Amino acid sequence: MSLFRKTAVLCLGGILIAVALGCGEKGLSLLPVKGTVSVDGEPAGNVSLIFHGANVVSTATSDAAGGFSVVTDEKQGMPAGSYKVTASWQEPVKFGSGGMGETPDNPDRLGGKYTNLAQSQISVEVSASTSDLPLIELSTK
């Protein structure tokens, strides 16, 4: 069986991360998963989260109330499994500003503290009974 994969390279807090994108295993069962993220005890909007699983990467971006829904391969949800989480928090990029994500004019407001996968202290478990992840608490301090 041949699997078609694309690779995207993300620059997150100055650290390059290669992400495999594509159709992956046929029949990948995605569970609808949502959650909330806070920074310094307050709900935070525009926090980018990457959930790194054994063979899959899922993503989410929080809304103004800190809520998010997880997406995998452009589909709502994520497979059951264990995930390490990386995060960054930029100001929303305004239309016509010439780019997206972190730029010298739009640094990670968390100081890059949550962008290194090898040093991530944040993890989540997703099972068939998971619909809400535990609160993901981040700090600028």
LINCOR-V838869 format. One record per backbone hydrogen bond with DSSP energy under -1.0 kcal/mol. NH is the residue of the N-H (numbers start at 1). CO is the residue of the C=O. E is the energy in kcal/mol with one decimal. If there is no record, write none. Layout:
BEGIN
nh=NH co=CO e=E
nh=NH co=CO e=E
END
This chain:
BEGIN
nh=6 co=21 e=-3.5
nh=8 co=19 e=-2.9
nh=10 co=17 e=-3.0
nh=12 co=15 e=-2.6
nh=15 co=12 e=-1.4
nh=17 co=10 e=-2.7
nh=19 co=8 e=-3.6
nh=21 co=6 e=-3.6
nh=28 co=25 e=-1.2
nh=31 co=78 e=-2.8
nh=34 co=131 e=-2.3
nh=35 co=68 e=-2.2
nh=37 co=66 e=-2.2
nh=38 co=136 e=-2.5
nh=39 co=42 e=-3.0
nh=40 co=138 e=-2.5
nh=42 co=39 e=-1.7
nh=44 co=37 e=-1.8
nh=46 co=62 e=-2.5
nh=48 co=88 e=-2.6
nh=49 co=60 e=-3.1
nh=50 co=86 e=-2.5
nh=51 co=58 e=-3.2
nh=52 co=84 e=-3.3
nh=53 co=56 e=-2.9
nh=58 co=51 e=-2.3
nh=59 co=71 e=-2.8
nh=60 co=49 e=-1.9
nh=62 co=47 e=-2.1
nh=63 co=67 e=-2.8
nh=66 co=63 e=-2.5
nh=68 co=35 e=-2.3
nh=70 co=33 e=-2.5
nh=71 co=59 e=-2.8
nh=72 co=75 e=-3.0
nh=75 co=72 e=-2.1
nh=77 co=70 e=-3.4
nh=78 co=31 e=-1.8
nh=81 co=126 e=-2.4
nh=83 co=124 e=-2.6
nh=84 co=52 e=-2.0
nh=85 co=122 e=-2.5
nh=86 co=50 e=-2.2
nh=87 co=114 e=-2.3
nh=88 co=48 e=-1.8
nh=97 co=94 e=-1.8
nh=106 co=103 e=-1.9
nh=109 co=89 e=-3.4
nh=111 co=108 e=-2.0
nh=113 co=110 e=-1.3
nh=115 co=112 e=-1.3
nh=120 co=117 e=-1.1
nh=124 co=83 e=-2.3
nh=126 co=81 e=-2.8
nh=130 co=127 e=-2.2
nh=133 co=34 e=-2.9
nh=136 co=36 e=-2.5
nh=138 co=38 e=-2.8
END
